[in-house]
Amino acid sequence: MFNFLKKAFGDMKESAKEQHKVDKANFAAAKAESKAQWEEAKAMSKPETMKKIQQEQRDAQIKEANERIAAAQKRIEDAKNK
């Protein structure tokens, strides 16, 4: 009986140590994510950063629109050739 309890408490001790490692890793990850969000928010407060991001978004939208136009033109040509 004594050995059973000794083993059980030993297992609980090891489990607690491993859980502590997991908790430390999760805390470090949350801390890093929080810092990243802070830095992103701080960068967004700069007008040049905002302009750059908005321009990238507009460029992506224009590219997507041009791809849609090309696909539509191809469908038109395919329809005319049938």
Summary of the structure (lengths in Angstrom):
residues: 82
radius of gyration: 28.9
end to end distance: 86.9
largest distance: 88.7
contacts: 156
relative contact order: 0.04
helix: 94%
strand: 0%
